[in-house]
Amino acid sequence: NAGVTQTPKFRVLKTGQSMTLLCAQDMNHEYMYWYRQDPGMGLRLIHYSVGEGTTAKGEVPDGYNVSRLKKQNFLLGLESAAPSQTSVYFCASSPDRASYEQYFGPGTRLTVT
Amino acid sequence: LAKTTQPISMDSYEGQEVNITCSHNNIATNDYITWYQQFPSQGPRFIIQGYKTKVTNEVASLFIPADRKSSTLSLPRVSLSDTAVYYCLVGRYYGQNFVFGPGTRLSVLP
């Protein structure tokens, strides 16, 4: 089992460019999440999904879109990147939404110049 | 939304027991208390979860008093590799209302 994987690991974008971050899990989990973490801070929830074809907004959804076309994949899109979106992005999955263990990916470090 | 308060940072020495306390005065009846550990440049990792009294696993113990308004994560005989940020979460369902705060930065010194 690879667990939760994220692609790419690093990326540098210019302001206004777009990109998609891919998260994949092989644990057959129903729930998937995207977080961002800024230096010295905790994680903030961007969007989450409670199953294939469904998504919901988290704490800081503005400027991001997500899609969950397949159960094992959760995509995070930035349509027009801004310097304020410079951050480390973590994907996580869990068997259900209840407060059990979330499994996190290794993160994607994104810099927007 | 059950807000949590933790110390920003703590220092300890190798071999000591470390106790990190989290305050959650408005915890709801159905809320669980969950702790995560995060090493630099890695995603958080689940450590332990409890509802009341005491929970112990191979990594840590979690002590929860009867009123559940606080909890204490206990790490026995820490080593340098326990240097990390520790997050206390209180809630029932992951999502918008079950959030990671700034955590406690534990530094273990030789």
Boltz contact constraints between the chains, C-beta under 6 A:
constraints:
  - contact:
      token1: [A, 41]
      token2: [B, 102]
      max_distance: 6.0
  - contact:
      token1: [A, 42]
      token2: [B, 100]
      max_distance: 6.0
  - contact:
      token1: [A, 42]
      token2: [B, 101]
      max_distance: 6.0
  - contact:
      token1: [A, 42]
      token2: [B, 102]
      max_distance: 6.0
  - contact:
      token1: [A, 42]
      token2: [B, 103]
      max_distance: 6.0
  - contact:
      token1: [A, 43]
      token2: [B, 100]
      max_distance: 6.0
  - contact:
      token1: [A, 48]
      token2: [B, 95]
      max_distance: 6.0
  - contact:
      token1: [A, 58]
      token2: [B, 96]
      max_distance: 6.0
  - contact:
      token1: [A, 90]
      token2: [B, 43]
      max_distance: 6.0
  - contact:
      token1: [A, 97]
      token2: [B, 93]
      max_distance: 6.0
  - contact:
      token1: [A, 97]
      token2: [B, 94]
      max_distance: 6.0
  - contact:
      token1: [A, 98]
      token2: [B, 93]
      max_distance: 6.0
  - contact:
      token1: [A, 99]
      token2: [B, 32]
      max_distance: 6.0
  - contact:
      token1: [A, 99]
      token2: [B, 34]
      max_distance: 6.0
  - contact:
      token1: [A, 99]
      token2: [B, 91]
      max_distance: 6.0
  - contact:
      token1: [A, 99]
      token2: [B, 92]
      max_distance: 6.0
  - contact:
      token1: [A, 101]
      token2: [B, 46]
      max_distance: 6.0
  - contact:
      token1: [A, 104]
      token2: [B, 43]
      max_distance: 6.0
  - contact:
      token1: [A, 104]
      token2: [B, 44]
      max_distance: 6.0
  - contact:
      token1: [A, 105]
      token2: [B, 43]
      max_distance: 6.0
  - contact:
      token1: [A, 107]
      token2: [B, 43]
      max_distance: 6.0
